[in-house]
Structures are given as structure tokens and as C-alpha cells.
Amino acid sequence: MPLLEVPLSNLENFLRQRSCRLTYHEFSCLAELMAKRYLANYLRAYRKSSGLTQAEVAFVVGINRTDLWHYETGRREPSLRVLIALQVLYRIPIWRLFAGVYQAGVGATKRRLRALQGKLLMPSSAKQSKQRAQKLAWISARLNLPSPALL
């Protein structure tokens, strides 16, 4: 099975079985790519199973056909309004449409939290030390990591 066809929930096991070694950043980027690909594939599959053309779906949703094409190919991510309209049109569980968007958002947020954590670990004045310690504890709790020691 090709790597991009592996469900996100099975990706870690898939990579372990094949002795693939990825850094956190590589894994995060791969998960984001797969999330976008899943959303695009779901949108295309649901449209085809409904028997509607891109032009017909775009008309009902209130967007251009080219916008729908961009969503179905993963070149762009649909807005919340468009996702809800598609969910109503196709009568599919909302969690299925949001699964890809959610995974991409989680990965991006965790990367930004790690970057902020790195910035906060830089030395600064003693006055700011307590605030930094509180922020670092908060970030560490979000990332499920122990709080790092301040420099």
C-alpha cells in the first residue's frame, strides 16, 4: 500500500513496520499533506457518488466551479461556510469532513507552540522569569510534555 493511501490513524504503525525513520517535522508535514489529501478525496468521492457535476455542486453551494475543483484537488481548503454547505448537500457526518482540517490544524498549532517554547527558553531578566515559567508550563501541558527548566 502506498504511503499516501495509509489512514492517518495507521500511519505510525505503517512506518514502524517498514523501519522508516522520520523526524517530528517530517512526520508533521506528512500528516498535514495526508489530511489535505483525505479532505480532497472525500469531497470528490461524495460528489461522484451523488451523481452531480462540479458545476451543479458549485451552484448549490454558491461558489465557482473552479473553487470546487481547487478543493477537490487539495490546492485550497474550503471555508467553514462551504464545508457546512457540502455537509448538508451530501448528508455526511460533519466529523468526516473536518477530520482532515482538524489534523492539519493540530499539527500546525503544535509546531507553533514548540517554536514559542524555544523563544521563551531564551535568557531574559529575572523580572520576566515568573511569567515565562507560567507560559512554559501552559505550553508544556498543551504538548503533553514536562515543563523545561528556565535558563
N, C-alpha and C positions, 0 to 999 in steps of 0.2 A: 504494500500500500504506500503510495507517495506521501511524503511528509505533509504536504498542504491539505491532504484529504483526511488526516487524522483528527478526530474531535478534540477540542481543547482539553476536555476532562481526561483524555487518554494520552495526551502529548508527552507528559513526563515519563510515563511507563514506556511509551514507544521509543523515546530517546535512550532510556536506560537499556532496553533490550538490544539496541544496536550500538551500544557503547559510545554514543555521541556525547561529546563534551561541549557544552555551551556556557558562556559567561551569562551573568544575570542580564546584562544589556542585550545580548544576542537573543536570549530566551524571551525577554520582554518585547523586543522588536518583532520576533516571530509570532508571538501571541497576538500582537496588535494587527499584524498582517493577516493572520488567520481569522481574527474577529471580523475585519472588514470583508474578507472573502466570504465568510459564512453569511453575513447580512446580505451581501450582494446575491449570493446563490439562493438564499431563501426568497428574496424578492422576485428573482427571475422564475424560480420554480413555482411559487404561488401564482404568479401572473399566467404562466403557461398552463398550469392545472385548471385555472379558471376559464381558459379559452379566450381570454381577452388579448387584444393587441396592446403595444406600448402606447399608441395614440389614444385608445379607449380608456386605459387606466389613467393616463395623464389628464385626460379631460375630466374624469370623475374626481380625481384628487385635486385638480386645479393647478396643475403645473405644466411645463412644456414637455414634449416627448423627449427632447434631448436631456432634460434634467433627469427623467426617469431612467434613460439609458445610462447616464453617469452613475446613478445609484445602483443599478443592476450590474455594472461592471466594476464597482468599487472605487471609482475615481473620485467620488464625492460621498459624503454622508448626508442622509436626509435630515431635515429639521424635525423637531418634535411634532409639529402640526402635520407634516407629511407622513411620518411614521404612524400616527394615530389614524389618519385617513386611510392608510393602507391596511391597518389592522381591522378597521371597520369594514372596509371593502372585501377583504379576503376572509374575514371571520376566523382569525387565527389568534392563539394566545399571545397577549402582549409581551410576555416574558421572552417568547421566542424571537421576536423582532429586536428586543432590547438586549438580548444576550451578547451579541457582537459589540454593540455600542458600549455596554457595561464593561466588558473585558478590556476594551481599548482604553476606556476612562480610568479603570483601576490601575492598569499598567503605567499610564502617563502620570497619574497622581502619585504613585509610589516612587517613580523616578524623580519627580519634583521634590517630594518630601526628603528623599535621600540627598538631593543637591542642597536643600535648605539646611539639613542636618550638618552637612560638610561646612557650610558657611558659618553656622553657629558654633562649630568646634574651633574656629579660629580664635586666637587670644584677643582679649579686649580688656577694658577697665574692670576693676573689682566691683564697681557700682552696677554694672550690667550683668554681672555673674549670676545673680539670683534669677533674673528674668530669663537669661539664656538657659539655665538649668531647668526651669519650668517648661520652656518651649521644647527643649530636647526631650524631656520626659514625655510630653504630649506627643511629639513626633514618634518617639520610640514605641509608645503604646499603639499608635496607628499602624506602625510597621511590624508589630509583634516582636520587637527586639528589646534587649535590656538597655537601659539608659547608659550612654557612654560617659566617661569621666571628662570633666572640663579641663582644658589646659591651663 
